[in-house]
Structure formats: structure tokens, C-alpha cells
Amino acid sequence: MIKGLMITPPVIGRISIGKVVEKNGKRLPEKDDEFTITTQVQIRGQWLLHPLDEVLRQAPTVGGIKEGTMPSSDEGGDAVAPAAPQRAGKRSLQEKMGVESPGTVSAPPPKRKLRSIPVRVLFNDPDLNLRANYCMFDRNTARPLCVGDGESCKRITAKGLESMACPGPDACSFSMGQCKPYGRLNVSIGESDELGSYVFRTTGFNSIRTLTARLQYFAAVSGGHLAAMPLEMRLRGKSTTQSHRAAIYYADLVVRTGLSLNEAIGQAKALAAQRQSAGFAQNALDEAARLGYANGSFEDTPEEAADIVEEFYPEDTEAPTHPDTEALQADNTPFQAVCTGLGSSPLVKQRHGPYSPYANRP
């Protein structure tokens, strides 16, 4: 295993609330009132919709979707729309009255807003499914500069990677107001790829706090069978003084539609027993994930973090540059080289040199 590289769950798609739009020549984050499931491919600055997005929108209820019937493609592509009904030259009386005659192909049901998604998590340990930290990024290079949990942090300085105390974003003089919470939740949808995941990234306190609590609670009430719980990501809204009483939306986790908590726990225990009898070692999977997370210093590479930086620092705001960051940029020391001690390698410098999140965008 390559040291210094954090091994994270394989990602086959993304879940988001909103998107980045271009206004007056600037790329700005725009919140939405529904989920969107996309691939990991961008076309003209926009993420390509995943086929699952179309399937879930056309379903009348999430609880009625049978797992295992989802498309398994993770490369994107447009979903195939239902064929339009063929009409005869003359309209029949039934058609004029709005009554379908036998054998008539009905129009496809209207798409609903995607505000709930049937999911399971990969691990029994809540902290392996949702990683939440205080993070500070370099706006120009999209490299993480400091990642902490309120007690300790790992920080890139002119001397290299250092571990030190983390006072939190409100009391940290290093962050200069640019440190924010950042969470990543990995979930599976359907059974086409049980070890593949869709990642939900968020910088919102409401989503991070709610998801953390739900995962801890479900792990406790299920007796540690969190990975087998039939869950559902649900969008919730609230208004606050800070939002000027406008609605803001955040992600929540609940038991799947149509199930009570007791029924969900019963299904989780039955599924866990079935997996164990088949030889599925859930504890070993959790330990493998734990070792993978411990193998590196930072989870996001500059390429992955570039889109998060757009939400951290929209183009209409100014983000100050810390003196230590200026020293790193002047030395042209790559982020990965600081973490692994490979700064003298020309190959590393060529692969991980200065990076602009907007360089290849139209």
C-alpha cells in the first residue's frame, strides 16, 4: 500500500443539494430544494446526471423501489425516455373525453422532485461513513492547508506537515475566518455495487450535525448493525434569522419509507445474520476502511477539492492568503510532497505542481 495516500471508499457517483452556476462571468454556488445524483464526469462545467437520478424521479415513492433493479452504469449517459404514445389520424371518442381505450399506451408519469433516496451505509462504525472536520483550503491551488477536529489538527506550514492543537474556527488565528466544517458521507444505493458508494459532500452545519446524530443513534438502537439498516436520505427545510427567514435545506437520515423503527431493526438483524452465514466479514471491512483512512494525512486531492473550494470561497468573495501559504507557493513545494517527503522528485513536482480549479473550465 502506498504510504501517505489515504484510501477512501470507491466512489461511483455524487449526491448534491444544488449546483454551481455562472452569473455575470462568475461561478457561484446555488442551493436547491431537491437532491441531484450525478456521475463523476463534467461536461461544460456541469456534472452529468446519473441514470439513477432519472429512475428515482419517475418512481411514485422511494419505498416502492425494489433494490437490485437500479442501473449499474457509473460512466454517465442520458437516461432513455419512454417512447411517446402513438396516435391515430382520427381521435376516438374515448380520446376526446379523456378516457383511455384498452391497449392505449399511457403517458409517462410526471417526474417528482428528488427529496428522498433509499440508501444503506457501508460500515457499522458511524465515523467511517461520515468524516467531518474543520477545514481550510488554499483558494488558488485547492490544496487543504489545515484539517482539525476542535482538539488537534494537521497543518501545512513552511516547515512541512505539523500536528498541533486545534482551537476551532472561531478562536483560530491561523484560519483568519476561512476555516469551515466539511463533511463527506458515503452511502450505497441499490445492490448493483454493494462496495461502491455515492458521496455526499457538505459544508453545512445542519447536515453535518443531523447526519452525525442519526448515524450514532441508528448504530446504537440496532445493536451495532448500522451497515444493514434500511435507511433513506431525506431533504428537510428550515428557516433561521441568519437565512433572513428564507428556507434552507439540509440532509437527514431516517428509516426507509413504509417501515417502523422496530421493523427496520428486525430487517437489519436478519440481513446481518444472512451476510454472516454467507461469509461476509463486516468487522474486517470496517477495519480495512479504518486502516485506509489512517494511511494518509488529507482525504481530498487538489483535483477533488477544487469543486469544494467553489462552495468555500465563491468568486465574489475575497479569501486572504496566510503568510505560510505564500512561503509554500514561493518554494513551489507540492502538497503531496510535503506530506510524504518526496519534494525532490521531479515526477511528483510535475504531477502535483501548482493547480488552478478554474484552469480547464470554459
N, C-alpha and C positions, 0 to 999 in steps of 0.2 A: 504494500500500500504506500502511495506517495505521501511522505510526511509534509505537513504544512498545508495540505489540501483538505478542506472539510468535505466529508462525504455526506450528502443530503439525500432524502428520498427522491427517486426518479420522478420527474415532472412531465406529464403528458398534456397538460392544459392549464389554463388560468381561470380564476373566478374573480370578478371585479364588480365594484359598485361605481359606475361612472367611466369616464374616458378622458383622454387629453384631446382638446380641440384647438384649432388655430383661429385666433381672433386678432385682427389688426396686425398680422405678421408675427404674432407671438403664440407660443404653445402653452395653453393654460389648462389645469385640471378642471373637469366639470363633473360634479356629482350627479347621480341618477337615483331614481326611485325603484330600481329593479337590479337583479343580478344579470351579469353577462358572462357566458362561458366562451372562452376563445382558445385558439391554438397558441403555439409559441412563435407563430410566423406573422410578420408585419408586412402589409402592402400599402405603400404610400403613407406611411406614418400611422396606420390604423391596424389593430390586431384583427386577424382573420377569425371569423366565428367558427366555433367547433360544431360539428354535426349534432352533438348532444344539446346544444342550445336550441336548435330547431325542434328536436324531439320533445324536450320538456315544455316548450311553449305551446305545442299543439296538444299536449295531454290535458284532459279536463281537470285532473287532480294529480298531484305528485304521488299520493298514496296508492293510486291505481296503476302505477307503472311497475311492471314486473322486472326485477333485476335480472341482468344477464342478456337482455334484449337490446342493449344500447349499442350504437356503432362503436367499433374499436379503433377507428382511424384516428391518429393523433397528428396527422400531417395537414389537416385542414381540408378545404374544399367546400363548395357551396352545397347545401342540402338540396336534395331533389324535391321540387314542389309537386304536390299532387296534380294529376292531369285535370285540365278543365273539362267540365261535363259537355258532351256533345249535344247540340240542339238541332232539332229537325227544322226544315224550312218553314213549316207552319206550326204555330203554337197550339197545343191542345188545350181543351177546356180546363183540364187539371192544372196546366201551367199558368193559364190566365188567372185562375182562382188561387194560385199559390200552393196547390196541393200536389205532392209528388205522386206520379203514377208508379206502379210496380216496376222494378228494374231500373228506375232512374238513378243515375249516379248523383249523390248529394254533394253540395259544395263543401270544401274542407272547412273544419271548424275554425273560428277566428282565433288568432294567436293571443294568448294571455300574457300578461306581464310576469316575468320570471321572478317571483318573490319567495320561492321555496324550492329547495333542491334536496332529493334524498341522498344521504351520504353515510359512509362509515369512516372511522379513523383507522389508521394503520397500527397504532401501538396502544398498549394498555397504560403506559405511563403518560399522563396528560402533558408533561413538559416536553415530550418527544414529538407530540403532534403540533403543539403551538409553542414557538420560540418567540418570546417578546423581550426586547431590550430597549434601553435608551441609546440612540444612535446619532452620530454626527457625520455628515458626508462632506467631502470636498466638492463644491458645486461644479468646478471646471473639469475635474477628472473622474467624478463619480466614484472615487475611492473612499471607503469608510475610514474615518480618522480616529474615532473613539466609539467603543461599544461597551456599555456597562449596565448593571442591574440595580443601581442605587446603593450598592455596598462596595463593589470592586469593578474595575474596568480594564480593558486593554486599549492602549492608545498609541498611535503612530506619532513619534516626535522626531526631531533632528538626530537623536541618538539611536533611533530604531524603535522596535516594539517594546513598550514598557507596561507593566502591570502596576496599578496604583489604586488608591481609594476613589470611589465614585460618590460624590455628594448628591447626585441627582441633577436634573437640568436647571432647576430653579436656583441652586446655590453654586453652580459650577462656573468659575471664571474663565475656564478654557473654552467653553462652548459659545460664549457671547450670544446666548439666546438662540443658537442654531441647533441645539440638541432636541430631538423629538422621540416619542415612543414609536417603535416599529415592530410589528408582529407578522409572523408568517404561519399560516395554518395549512397543513396538508391533509386532504381528505380523498377518499376513493368514491367514485360514482359508478354503480353497476358492478358487474363481475367480469367484464371483458379483460381487465388487467388488475388483479387484486393487489399487486405490489406497486402499481403505478399510482400516481396521485395528481390531483389538481390543486394548485397552490392559490391561496387567498392571501394577498399582502395588504396590510392596512397600517395607516399611521394614526388611526382614530382611537382615542381613549375609550369610547363607549364600546366599540367592537372588541378591543383587547381585554378590557375588564370583564365584559359579559362572557366572551368565549373562554377565558381562563376559569371563571367561576363554574360555568356549565361543565367543562371537562373534568374539573376536580370533583364536582358533585356526582356526575354520572359514573365516574370511576369508583367513588365511594359506595353509592347505592347498589351498583351491580356486582359488588364483591371483587372488583379488580378486572372485570370482563369488559372494559371500555371498548376494545377493538371489535367486539362482537355486537355492540349495541346498535339497533336500527335507529339512526338519527336523521335529522333534517335541518339543513341550514335555512334559516328564515330571516327575512328582512323586517326590521322594526323601525319605527319612526318616533321622533320626539322633538319637542321644541324647548329651547332654552333662551335665557337672556342674552347669552353670547351670540346665539344664532339670530338675534333680533326677532324671536318668536317664529321664525320660519322653520319648516320641518327639515330635520336632518335624519339620515338613515344609517343604521349600523347592523352588523350581522349578529345573529343569535343561533344557538343550537338547542333543539328540542327533540323529543321523541317523535318518530315518524307519524304522519297523519293517519288517524284511524286506530292508533294504539294508545292504551293507557300506559303509565309508567310501569305498573306491575307486569303487563303483557310484554312490554319491551325488555324488561329484565329477564322474564322467562325465556324469550326468544334468544337473548344474549347467552344465557347459560346453556341452552340447548345447542346453539351454534358452536360455542366454545368446546363443549363435550364432543361434538361431531368432528371438529377440527383436530382435537387431541387424538381421537381414535384413528384418524387418517394419518397421523404422524406430524401434523403441523405444530411446530415448536414456537409458540408465541413469545415465551420468555427469551428464547435465543434470538428472535427477531428484534425484540426490544434492546437486547444487549448489543447486537450488531449496530443498530442505529445509534446507540449511546457512544460506542467507540468511534463511529464515523463522525459524529459531531465534535468529539474531543480531538480529532486528528488535525484540525485547523484552527486558525485564530479568528477568522471572519467568515460568515456564511456566504455573503454575496460577492461575486466578482464585479469589477467595474462595468462589464457589459450588462449584467443583470441589474445592477444598482442604478443604471442610467435612467430607467423609467421611474424608479422611486424618487430620484433626485428631482424630477419634474414636479412631483407632488410635494416634496420637502421645500423646494425653492422655486416657485413659479417664476417665469421670466419677467414678471412685472415687479419683482421684489429684489432687493439687493442683499446678498449674503456676504458678510465681512470675511476676510481671509486671515487666519491666525498666523502669527509670525513663524511658528514651527512649520506650518504648511508651506509658507514661502521658502523656507530653508530646504524643504524636501523637493519643491519644484525646481529650485535653483540647482540642486545637486542632480536632478533628473533621476532620482532613485525610484525604481518601480515598486509598487505596493507589495507584490508578491515577493520581491527580492528582500524587502525589509523584514518580512515575516519568516523567510526561510534561509536568509543569509547567502543568497545567490546573486548578490548585486553585481559581482564581477563577470557574470556570464553574459556574453553578447546575445545569446539566443533569448534569454529572459528579457533583456532590455529591448530586443526587437519585438517580442511578443507582447510585452506588458508596458510599453512606453506610455507617454502622455496620451490620454484618451479623452475625446470630447463626446458627450452623449448626443450632440446635435450634428456631428460631422457628416454622417451618412444620411441625414434626413432631408427631404425636399423642402 
